[in-house]
Amino acid sequence: MAKVNSVLGPIDTNDLGFTLMHEHILVMNWDMRQAVPGWFDRKEFIQHAVKEVQSAKERGVKTMVDLTPINLGRDISVIKEVAEKAEMQIIAATGYYWFEHPMYQWREVEELVDFLIRDITDGIQGTDVKAGIIKCATDQPGVTDINKKLLQAAARMHRATGVPISTHSDVHTHTGYKQQDVFEEEGVDLKRVVIGHCGDSEDAGHLESIMKRGSLIGMDRFGIDMLLPTPQRVSVIAELCRRGYAEQMVLAHDAACHIDWFPKGMVEATVPNWNFRHISDDVIPALRKEGVTEAQIEAMTVGNPRRVFENHGAY
């Protein structure tokens, strides 16, 4: 049986169950955390995060994929403690976000690979917790020279280990399609790639063009209604299901138990449904009303996530 590394050890892909494929336990600026006393209360956060994760578990979610890369504040000790206390299967990521740090400009791709491949083969941050997925990102600036290096590093880590890739993209500037171009140049099987944040668009034709190349797409920002309200997100999924693409979509919220980008209370006030419960409580019932079948929902929440991970053994 195929295995995937979770933060609590290898698990059989048949045991993944209902999987949210693009979430975050904690998004935290390391500089502010180190520089500002009281920026992060770990004990208080753990209590809050465990409740949030357990609320998803109570609704049938069995696995969460935490796609926090190293430069968005990934803290593996926090993720592991939340997984243990919430009794949730959590798969952690390695990889680089799209921020163009000067260090990346002067490093060769292979050096960027060497920095992070140990997260997959040996363990993260000096622990025995191994990453089970590779995260990379391209935003509105597009595939710049530096960004291409980060995508190439993700591709080469994938080819060396078999661990799948999941991306952050800006669907409106078609950066997901451009990511596929780089991955193809690097010899990546696009079936092992999830192009993220495609659910921000109602352009079914463009989303279809990504899937025709083999990749899955992430309909994974449910709750961020300021980017696209839930009814429109549901409608485009239903349309793509009618076109025969239910087996190439995965679902999630891109939510976090805490993200320090925003002032206290802003997230709750502006996007009240941006949490781990929204898909179970609201989205799946809405999909059913749009004619999406139980088999198609099962594919998007169980079968497709399993297939993303099942083509390699635990490293």
C-alpha positions in Angstrom: 0.0 0.0 0.0 1.2 3.5 -0.7 2.2 5.7 2.2 2.4 9.4 2.8 4.3 11.1 5.6 2.1 13.0 8.0 3.5 15.0 11.0 2.7 12.0 13.2 4.3 9.5 10.9 3.6 7.6 7.7 -0.1 6.8 6.9 -1.6 4.6 4.3 -3.2 6.6 1.5 -6.3 4.5 1.8 -6.7 6.0 5.3 -6.6 9.6 4.3 -10.4 9.9 4.0 -12.1 13.3 3.6 -9.1 15.6 3.0 -8.9 19.4 2.9 -6.0 19.9 0.5 -4.9 23.5 1.1 -5.1 24.8 4.6 -2.7 26.4 7.2 -2.4 25.9 10.9 -0.4 29.1 11.4 0.8 31.8 9.1 3.3 33.9 11.1 6.0 36.4 10.2 9.2 35.1 11.8 10.8 38.5 12.0 7.9 40.0 14.0 7.7 36.9 16.1 11.4 37.2 17.1 11.5 41.0 17.4 8.2 42.0 19.1 7.6 40.7 22.7 4.1 39.1 22.9 3.6 38.8 19.1 2.8 35.2 19.5 1.3 33.4 22.6 2.0 29.8 21.8 -0.1 28.3 24.6 -3.2 30.4 23.8 -2.8 29.7 20.1 -2.5 25.9 20.6 -5.7 25.9 22.5 -7.5 27.9 19.8 -6.0 25.9 16.9 -7.0 22.5 18.5 -10.6 23.6 18.7 -10.6 24.8 15.1 -9.1 21.6 13.8 -11.4 19.5 16.0 -14.4 21.3 14.5 -13.4 20.0 11.1 -12.9 16.5 12.5 -16.4 16.6 14.0 -17.7 17.2 10.5 -16.0 14.2 9.0 -12.7 15.7 7.9 -10.0 13.1 8.5 -6.9 14.7 7.0 -5.7 18.3 6.5 -2.8 19.3 4.2 -0.9 22.3 5.7 0.7 24.1 2.8 2.7 26.6 4.8 6.2 26.9 3.2 9.3 27.9 5.1 8.9 31.7 4.4 5.3 32.0 5.6 6.3 31.0 9.2 6.0 27.3 9.2 6.6 26.0 12.7 6.6 22.2 12.7 6.6 21.9 16.5 3.3 23.8 16.5 1.8 21.8 13.7 2.7 18.6 15.4 1.3 19.6 18.7 -2.0 20.6 17.2 -2.2 17.3 15.3 -1.5 15.3 18.4 -4.0 17.2 20.6 -6.7 17.4 17.9 -6.1 13.8 16.8 -6.0 15.0 13.2 -3.9 13.6 10.3 -1.9 16.6 9.1 0.5 16.5 6.2 3.1 19.3 6.3 4.9 20.9 3.3 8.3 22.2 2.3 9.0 24.7 -0.3 9.4 28.4 -1.1 6.7 31.0 -1.3 6.8 33.6 -4.1 8.4 36.4 -2.1 11.6 37.5 -3.9 14.1 37.5 -1.1 17.5 38.7 -2.2 19.1 35.4 -1.1 17.2 33.6 -3.9 18.7 35.9 -6.6 22.2 34.8 -5.9 21.7 31.1 -5.3 21.7 28.4 -7.9 18.7 26.2 -8.2 20.5 23.1 -6.9 21.5 25.0 -3.8 17.9 25.9 -3.2 17.0 22.2 -3.6 19.8 21.2 -1.1 18.4 23.6 1.5 15.0 21.9 1.6 15.2 18.4 0.3 16.2 17.2 3.8 12.7 18.2 4.9 11.5 15.3 2.9 14.3 12.8 3.3 15.4 13.4 6.9 13.0 15.7 8.8 12.0 19.3 9.3 13.8 21.8 11.6 15.9 19.1 13.2 12.9 16.8 14.0 12.0 13.4 12.5 8.8 14.9 11.0 9.0 14.7 7.2 7.2 16.8 4.6 4.7 15.0 2.5 4.1 17.6 -0.1 6.0 20.4 -1.9 4.6 24.0 -2.0 5.5 26.6 -4.5 3.9 29.9 -5.5 3.6 32.4 -8.3 1.5 35.5 -7.8 0.6 38.6 -9.9 4.3 39.5 -10.7 4.4 36.3 -12.7 7.2 33.9 -13.5 10.1 36.3 -12.9 13.7 35.1 -13.1 13.7 34.5 -9.4 10.3 32.9 -9.3 11.3 30.5 -12.0 14.2 29.3 -9.9 11.8 28.6 -7.0 9.5 26.6 -9.3 12.5 24.7 -10.7 13.6 23.9 -7.1 10.2 22.5 -6.4 10.2 20.5 -9.6 13.7 19.0 -8.9 12.7 18.1 -5.3 9.7 16.4 -6.7 11.7 14.4 -9.3 14.2 13.3 -6.6 11.6 12.1 -4.1 8.3 11.5 -5.8 6.6 13.9 -3.3 3.7 15.8 -5.1 3.6 19.5 -5.8 0.8 21.9 -4.8 0.9 25.6 -5.9 -0.3 29.0 -5.1 -1.3 30.8 -8.3 -3.0 33.9 -9.4 -5.7 32.6 -11.7 -6.6 36.0 -13.2 -3.2 36.4 -14.7 -3.0 32.7 -15.6 0.1 32.0 -13.6 -1.0 28.4 -13.0 -0.7 27.7 -16.7 2.8 29.3 -16.7 3.8 27.2 -13.7 2.8 24.1 -15.7 5.2 25.3 -18.5 8.1 25.4 -16.1 7.2 22.0 -14.6 7.0 20.5 -18.1 10.5 21.9 -18.9 11.7 20.2 -15.8 10.2 16.8 -16.7 7.5 16.8 -14.1 4.4 14.6 -14.7 1.7 17.3 -14.5 -0.7 14.7 -13.0 1.3 15.0 -9.8 0.6 18.7 -9.6 -2.2 20.6 -8.0 -2.6 24.1 -9.4 -4.0 26.1 -6.4 -6.5 28.9 -6.1 -8.3 28.2 -9.4 -11.6 28.5 -7.5 -11.1 32.3 -7.5 -12.2 32.4 -11.2 -15.5 31.7 -13.0 -13.7 31.2 -16.3 -14.4 27.5 -16.7 -12.7 27.5 -20.1 -9.4 28.6 -18.6 -9.7 26.1 -15.7 -10.4 23.4 -18.3 -7.3 24.3 -20.2 -5.2 23.7 -17.0 -6.8 20.3 -16.4 -6.5 19.2 -20.0 -2.7 19.2 -19.4 -3.2 16.7 -16.6 -3.0 18.7 -13.4 -5.6 18.8 -10.7 -6.9 22.2 -9.7 -7.5 23.5 -6.2 -11.0 25.0 -5.6 -9.5 25.9 -2.3 -10.4 29.4 -1.1 -14.0 28.8 0.1 -14.9 31.6 2.6 -12.8 34.4 1.0 -16.0 35.9 -0.5 -14.3 39.2 -1.2 -12.4 37.5 -4.0 -15.3 35.4 -5.2 -18.6 34.7 -3.3 -19.4 31.1 -2.4 -22.4 30.8 -4.9 -20.2 31.6 -7.8 -17.5 29.2 -6.6 -20.1 26.5 -6.3 -21.5 27.2 -9.7 -18.2 26.9 -11.5 -17.4 23.5 -9.8 -20.9 22.3 -10.8 -20.2 23.3 -14.4 -16.8 21.6 -14.5 -18.4 18.5 -13.0 -20.9 18.5 -15.9 -18.0 18.7 -18.3 -16.5 15.6 -16.8 -13.8 17.1 -14.5 -14.9 15.9 -11.1 -11.8 13.7 -10.8 -9.4 16.6 -11.3 -10.6 19.0 -8.5 -9.8 19.2 -4.8 -11.5 21.3 -2.2 -10.2 23.5 0.7 -10.5 26.9 2.3 -6.8 28.2 2.4 -7.8 29.2 6.0 -5.5 29.5 9.0 -6.1 29.2 12.7 -4.2 32.4 12.9 -2.6 34.7 10.2 -0.8 37.7 11.4 -1.1 39.7 8.2 -4.2 41.4 9.5 -5.2 43.4 12.6 -6.9 41.5 15.4 -10.6 40.9 14.6 -10.4 41.9 10.9 -10.7 38.3 9.5 -13.7 37.4 11.6 -15.4 40.7 10.7 -14.8 40.6 6.9 -14.7 36.9 6.0 -16.7 35.1 8.7 -16.9 31.9 6.8 -13.2 31.6 6.2 -12.7 28.6 8.5 -12.3 24.8 8.3 -16.1 24.2 8.7 -17.5 26.1 5.7 -17.1 23.3 3.1 -18.8 20.7 5.3 -21.6 23.0 6.6 -22.4 25.1 3.5 -20.5 24.2 0.3 -21.3 20.5 0.0 -25.0 21.1 0.5 -24.9 23.8 -2.1 -23.1 21.5 -4.5 -25.8 19.0 -4.1 -28.4 21.6 -4.9 -26.5 22.4 -8.1 -26.7 18.8 -9.2 -23.3 17.6 -8.2 -23.6 13.9 -7.4 -22.4 12.1 -4.2 -19.9 10.2 -6.3 -18.5 13.5 -7.6 -18.3 14.9 -4.1 -16.6 11.8 -2.9 -14.0 12.1 -5.7 -13.2 15.7 -4.9 -12.9 15.2 -1.1 -11.6 11.6 -0.9 -10.5 10.0 -4.1 -8.6 12.8 -5.7 -6.6 13.7 -2.6 -5.7 10.0 -2.2 -4.5 9.8 -5.8 -2.3 12.9 -5.4 -0.3 11.1 -2.8 -0.5 7.4 -3.8 2.1 7.3 -6.6 5.1 7.2 -4.3 6.0 5.4 -1.0 6.8 7.3 2.2 10.4 8.5 1.7 
